[in-house]
Amino acid sequence: MRNLGILVAIGLTAAGQVSFRPSPGQIEVWLGGQHFSNLYYGDKWAKPFLHPLRSLSGIPVTRGYPVEEIEGEIKDHTWHHGLWWAHGDINGVDFWRDLGPEKTGRIVVRSRPRTARDALELSAELVTPQKQALGSVLERFRFERRGANHLVDAFISVRADRGIPLKLGDTEEGTFAIRLADEFRLERGVTMTNSNGQSGRDIWGKRARWVDYSTTIRGQAVGVIVLDHPANPKHPTYWHARHYGLCSANPFGERDFEKDKTRDGSVGVPAGGKLDFRYRVIIHPGRLNEIDPEALFQEFAREVKP
């Protein structure tokens, strides 16, 4: 039986009640009285992440593995869990993969995340295998039920606050990512579409305002659209969007995405500086042709100011 813990924050939005309920190393997120997700941030994990994400009808749209063992589910990329932020090259350290603390960096949350109204916020250190903190990442997630949609607004701030300049290097391995359930694989019938009208495998490495994955789970049509805010660096972003259910906004990997070794998509953050990003994830019923993605993008652009 689920341990509901202690109610630590309640927020009333136009979409209904948002509440957070803590237990060691995680915080449950509830929308309108239904369990929506958990924030995992304990020492067991190399980085904080949200898992699972659910539709209004309660269907998980994210993969269970490695947090949950689901019979028949494909097990690959153990560092893909739920919704998260990470990058494969920060000052030469890989914070994307999880190959153990001796080989790859960790995004370490030192204290319990803060909750207020309809959002939660955490601060984490970028810790190298040599136990050096290069800088920090502030992550804020806001949750909303809007009609039949579930929304997650993400604010990510990479901060060079340890007296060291940061360089987010040119690699396809990153950055703001969601690993979707196996039903969102191409061979299982997913429709992958971007704002340029490209589809399927052709959306990988392309710049776009948004990307949508739509499929059928348990007989219900459901989709997930990820929006890149126009104030983000290098908007519209490149997408590390794969046919097996990984959808990642990555503005840095120009050399890989353009297949041009002369390009350098890295971005520097001077000591004392920061680099901010905003994204919106919408879990919607139905296929892409049943929503208006451009209207959703424009709404996001108006609502969320730099």
N, C-alpha and C positions, 0 to 999 in steps of 0.2 A: 504494500500500500504506500502511495506517495506521502512523504513527510512534507507537509505544507509549510513548516517552519513558522517564522514570525513575520507578520505583515509589516514591512518597513516603510513603504511609501504607496500612496494612492494618488492617481491623477485622473481627473475627469476631462476628457477631450470631447470634441463633437462626435467622435466615433465611439465613445463609451469608456469604461473604466480600465485603467492600466494599473497593475499592482506588481510589486516585487517581493519575493519571499526567499530569504537566504538560507543556505546550509553551507557547511565547510567547503570552501573552494569553488562555490558556484552560487548563482542567484537565479531563481526562477522568474520568468516573465509571464504575466497573465494578462489577457485581453478580453474584456467583456465577460469575465468569470471563467474563461477557458484557458488552459495551459497553452502558451504559444511557443516558448523557447526557454533555454537556459544559457546564461553566461558562464562559461567555464574559465577559471583563471588560476587554478591551483598549481602546485609544484609538479604535479604529474604531467602537465602539458608544457610543450616548448613555447607556446604562445596562447594568448586568450582568444576565445572564439564563441560564437553563438551556435547552439545546436539543441534540438532540431529547429527548423522553421516550419510552421504549419499554415495551411490554408484555412479559410473560414470554416470549412466543413471538418477540420481537424486532421486532414491528410498531411503527413510529413513530406515536404518537397525536397529535403536534403538527405544525403546518404547517411546511413546509420554508422558504418565503419569509419574510424576505428573506435568510436565511443560505444556503439552497440553492435552486437553480433546478430545479424539478420540472415536467416537461412537462404542460401542461393545468391546473396548479394556479392558482387564482384569486389575483391579486396586488392587494391593497388594504391600507390601514393599514400602512405600512412600519414603524411603531413596534411592531407586534404580533409578537414573536418568542418562541416557547417559553413558559417560565414566568418571570414577573418581578414586581417591585414598583415602582410609580411612582404619582404623583398629579398631576392636572391643575391644581392650584392650591395652591401652598405659598408663602405671603406674596406672592400675586399672580403667581407664576412658574409656567409650565406645564412640569412635569417628565414628563408623560405622552406627549405627542406628540414626534416628532423632526423638527423643521422647520429644523434647522441651529443651531449654537451661538450665532448672532446673534439668534435668535428664541425658542428654548426652552431650558430648563435642562438640565443634564447631571448624572447621578449617577456621579461619578468615583471609581474605585478607584485609590488612589495606590500601593499595595504588593500583592505577591502574596498572595492569600487563604491562610489557614491551614487545614491539614488535620490531622485527628486521628481515628483509629479509623474510625467510620462517618459522620463529618460534616465539612463544610467551612464556613468562616466568613470573611466579608469585611467590611471597613469602607469606606464610601464617603462622599464629600462631596457635598452638595447645592449645585451651582455654578450661579450665575445667568449669563445672557448677558453681564453686566458683569464676570464673573470673580470675583464675591463668593461665598464659602462661607457659606451661611445656617446650616447645621448639618450633621449627618451621619446616616447610616443604617447600622446594623449588621444584616447578614443572615446567618443560620445555617441550613444545610440538612442534614438527617439522612436517610440512605438505608437502605432495608431491603427485602429480599425475604421476604415472609411468605406461605408456601404458594404459591398461584398469583398472588398480588398483588404489585405493586411499590408501595412507599410512599415518599413524600417528606414529611417534617415540616419546616415552615418557621417560623422565628422571625424577626420583623422588629421592630427597635427604632429609632424615629425620635427623634433626640436634638438638643435645642437646646443644643449644646455650643460655640457660637461667640459666646456673650454676647448672642444675639438671640432674642427670643420667636418661636415659629413658629405659624402659623395654617394648618391644613389645611382649605381652603375647601370650600364646598358645590358640588360638580360631579359629574356622572355619570362623568367621565373618570378612572377609577382602579379598583382600587388594587392588590390582589393578584390577578394575572391569569394565565390560560393561554389561548393561541390554538391551538385544536385543528385537526386535519387536515380537509380539505374533506369527507371522509366524515361529519363531524359537523355538516354543514349540514342545515337542516330539509328542504330540497328533495331532499337525498340520503338521507333516511330516519332521521335521528337522533331519538331519544326524549329530550326534555329534561324533567326532573322535579325538583321540590324537596321539602323535608321536609313541606310543607303539603299535598302531593298535587296541586299545580298542575302544569301541563305546557305544553310548546310555548312560544309567544311570551308566554304569561301569566306566566311566571316572571320576566320582566324587571321590575326595580324592586321586587320583593317581598322582604320579610324572611324568612329561612329559616335553619335550622341547617346545611343542606347542599344542594348541587345536584349532580345526576348527568346526564351526557351519555352515552348508549349508542348504538352503531351497529354496522355490519358493515364490516370492512376485509379485503380479500383473502379473502373467504369466512369470516372468523372474527368472531364476536360479541365485542365489547370495549367497555368503558366506562371513564369517568373520573369519579370523585366527589371533590368538594372540600368539606371540613368546616371550619366556623367554630368555633373553640374557645369554650366558654362563658365564659371569663375575658376575652375580647376586649371592648374598648369597644363599647357599643351592641349587644351580642349579643342576638338573632340579627341578623346583618348584612343590609344590602340587597345585592342582586345585580345587577350590570350584565351580565346574561346574555343574549347575543344569539343570534339564529337562525342566524348564519353561523359560529359556532364560537368566539366570544369568551365566556369565562366568568370573571367578575371579581367578587370580594368587595369591596364598597365601602360602608363605614358612613357616609360623609360626604355623599352626594348626595341629601339628603332633598328639597330643592326640586324637583329633576328627577324623582325617582322617585315622589314623592307628587303631582307636578303642582300644587304649591302655592307660589306666589311669596312667601308670608308666612313660610315656614319657613326656618330657617338650620341646616343640619346640620354646619357647620364645628366644628372642635375645636382649641382652643389648647394649646400646650405652652409653659410659662413658661421663661425663660432658665435653663439648668441642669437642666431637666426632661427627661422622655422619655415616649414613648407606645409600648407594646409590643403585638404581635399574634402569634398562633399559628394556623397552619393545617395541615391534613393533606390531601395529594393521594394518592388511591389509584387505580392503574390495575388494573382487574379484568377477568377473562375473563367473557363472558356478558352478558346484559342485567340491568337493575336487579332484575327479579323473581327472579333467581338468587342474589342476595346479600341480606343483612339490613342495610340502611343505618343503621337506628336502633341496632343492636348495634355497628356500626362507630363511630358517633358517640359512644356511651357509653364504648366502649373508649378512644377518643381522649381524652375528658374525664378518664377515670381515670388514664391513663398520663402525660399531659403536664400537670404542675402549674404554676400561675402562678409 
